[in-house]
């Protein structure tokens, strides 16, 4: 099975850096919860102040037409870092209780040859 890779371009915090470069995080979507919510796993652990992890709950921002159905055009998202271990049986409500808001960015399919 071919798993699509994604890149998250982070605008806030503006000084964010990862092993993927300044303002970028690469990874894959683990689970689509709805048209406006998804679980993203980065290729590397990310650090935001005192917390670190590799699982983000991404929620699309409320602009019209901005949802994961249009991800190839880029979807603007709020990202929250999961504070607990990820379990694919967690529902959206449980995930929301276990996250800390950490970023604003745009997610799109990573079409780079070395993705």
C-alpha positions in Angstrom: 0.0 0.0 0.0 1.3 3.4 -1.0 1.1 5.8 2.0 1.0 9.4 1.2 3.4 11.7 2.9 2.5 15.2 4.0 4.4 18.4 4.8 3.2 20.8 7.5 4.4 24.4 6.9 4.3 26.2 10.3 3.6 29.9 10.4 3.2 30.2 14.2 5.4 29.9 16.1 7.5 31.7 13.5 10.8 30.5 15.0 9.9 26.8 14.9 12.6 24.4 13.5 12.7 20.7 13.2 14.9 18.1 11.5 12.9 18.8 8.4 14.0 22.5 8.4 12.8 25.9 9.5 9.1 26.0 9.7 8.6 22.5 8.3 7.5 19.1 9.6 7.1 16.0 7.4 4.9 13.0 8.3 1.7 11.2 7.5 -1.9 11.2 8.4 -2.8 8.3 10.8 -6.5 8.9 10.9 -9.2 11.2 9.4 -11.7 12.0 12.2 -13.9 14.2 10.0 -13.5 16.6 7.1 -12.0 19.1 9.5 -10.0 17.0 11.9 -7.2 14.5 11.5 -4.4 12.8 13.4 -0.9 13.5 12.1 2.3 11.7 13.0 5.6 13.5 12.3 8.7 11.8 11.2 10.6 13.2 14.2 9.8 14.3 17.7 8.8 18.0 17.8 9.5 20.3 20.8 7.3 23.2 21.7 8.5 24.8 24.9 8.4 22.3 27.7 6.5 19.6 25.7 7.5 17.2 23.0 5.9 14.5 20.9 5.3 13.3 17.4 1.4 13.1 17.3 -0.6 16.2 16.4 -4.4 16.7 16.3 -5.0 18.9 13.3 -8.2 20.9 13.0 -8.9 23.0 9.9 -9.5 26.7 10.5 -13.0 28.0 9.7 -12.4 29.6 6.2 -14.9 28.4 3.7 -13.8 25.4 1.7 -10.8 24.8 4.0 -11.0 21.2 5.0 -9.2 17.9 4.4 -11.2 17.1 1.3 -9.1 19.8 -0.4 -5.7 18.8 1.2 -4.0 18.7 -2.2 -4.6 22.5 -2.4 -3.3 22.9 1.2 -5.5 23.1 4.3 -4.9 25.8 6.9 -4.8 24.1 10.4 -4.5 24.6 14.1 -2.2 21.9 15.5 -2.3 20.5 19.0 0.3 18.1 20.5 -1.0 15.0 22.0 0.1 14.7 25.7 -0.6 11.0 26.1 0.1 7.9 24.1 -1.9 7.6 20.9 -4.5 4.9 20.5 -6.3 4.6 17.2 -9.5 3.8 19.2 -9.5 7.3 20.7 -12.4 9.4 19.4 -12.2 13.1 18.7 -13.6 14.1 22.1 -11.0 12.1 23.9 -8.2 13.4 21.7 -9.3 17.0 22.4 -9.1 16.4 26.1 -5.4 15.2 25.8 -3.8 17.9 23.6 -2.1 21.3 24.0 -2.4 23.9 21.2 1.0 24.5 19.7 0.9 25.7 16.1 -0.8 27.3 13.1 0.2 26.1 9.7 -0.8 24.6 6.3 -0.7 20.9 5.5 -0.4 19.6 1.9 0.8 16.5 0.2 4.6 16.3 0.1 5.5 16.0 -3.5 9.3 16.4 -3.1 11.3 13.5 -4.6 13.0 12.7 -1.3 9.9 12.7 0.8 
